[in-house]
């Protein structure tokens, strides 16, 4: 593989890659504002300038400049190498490049920083970007000097509403044009542009339009400063108080990788951010997916219920035992959930196959919806592929309703509460609820309220994806792990644990007692290998 040297370190690269991208792939950051790995490179911020040393048979390109000489007390003519933007210069095999080790590069970065901050407002105490702002980071690294300009800064529009989701502050904007390029190149809706020149530049929305669509949150995400903020997160939390869990978006079957940001002090989730994965979602998420973090708190089932009333776990499990006592296995069914993890579904499937001995296995999912060719999948459940691979024999929810209507199925244990009906389809939803209420027993283990929990005789509160580690299989068949973030809310417990409680209440001993047991059975982690005893003497000693 070809390579070049950056500050003496060998950097391999793919043919056609830019210098900054090759360094980025090796975990080395060349300072930048306008460059983004998923967008074109305009080279307009000049923060990524580097010094490229001349190769054999090449002369260095030098610039004549005037430099202040403190001893002389005046400017003197000198020259310096021409610096080039790393975001636009392609890497060349055998090339030598100086960045951090170059005095000229350090001076250039300092000058760029000072230029950007000349008219920048001192909004850090009230700016949502404070704590993750590149202006702050690079000022500390390359400038560390107070503003020298004493004139009144240029004032521009503040708190300008771009649409239903985004607010723009032109005074904070560094004109990196990331938001413009994202809307044009990724969202395919070039509704943003730049007007005026020099320090009068500002971003604007096309006349007669507003910033809208399914990817508006991404304009805030790609903004390296605090110019663009979302109405959803604006003034809600300080980022230095937030912790992050590596999560999987629950909005659809694409399974976008995400950062789940939460405050451990109040055990509350505040936002989703895209987590880079070029095989799944590249660097992006849709608005609906970024707002799906709210499901961690909204519409939650947090207490066990019996007949619609809050009850203790012991009372609920005792009622479950009585409801299923003496019932023929042919009348019992289980419903897997495309919205719960592979581990949760495995536990219920194990109960059905091994303990209950029933072959009546169904699955339920949320209703299909909008899709596009960018990221959004029509399947609005995060684990449909995983459920189908885990239980190929599972029949759709419509088959369950038919069997309930024919009184072939009278007792059901269901995971999740969603059904493939639109909430606005009142007639169809009422039909489903009426059919479910005809059951003699419906035990629902779910994290959020829905049709299945509305019709349930017994409800056991389950942990959401934000409270428990779990595996989800996206539409492409990729198994992805979502890490636990916040602590368990209310009386909620992981669904696999609630299934174990049900199994014990019905007189069966579950084959799992912790998450590791299930993940080992699923082949997600290797089972510990038995130690080989080499001789009888060692065995006796052990």
Secondary structure, 3 states (H helix, E strand, C coil): CCEEEECCEEEECCCCCEHHHHHHHCCCCCCCCCCCCCCCCCCCCCCCEEEECCCCCCCCCEEEEEEEECCCCEEEEEEEECCEECCCCECCCCCEEECCCCHHHHHHHHHHHHHHHCCCCCCCCCCCCCCCCHHHHHHHHHHCCCCCCCCCCCCCCCCEECECCEEECHHHCCCCCHHHHHHHHCCCCCCEEEECCHHHCEEEECCCCCECCCCCHHHHHHCCCCCEEECCCCCCCCHHHEEEEEEECCCCCCCCEEEEEEECCCCEEEEEEECCECCCCECCCCHHHHHHHHHHCCCECCCCEECCEECCHHHHHHHHHHHHCCCCHHHEEEEEECCCCHHHHHHHHHHHHHHHCCCCEEEECCCCCCCCCCCCCCCCCCCHHHHHHHCCCCECHHHHHHHHHCCCCCEEEEECCCCCCCCCCHHHHHHHHHHHCCCCEEEEEECECCHHHHCCCEEEEECCCCCCCEEEECCCCCEEEECCCCCCCCCCECHHHHHHHHHHHCCCCCCCCCHHHHHHHCCCCCCCCCCCCCCHHHHHHC
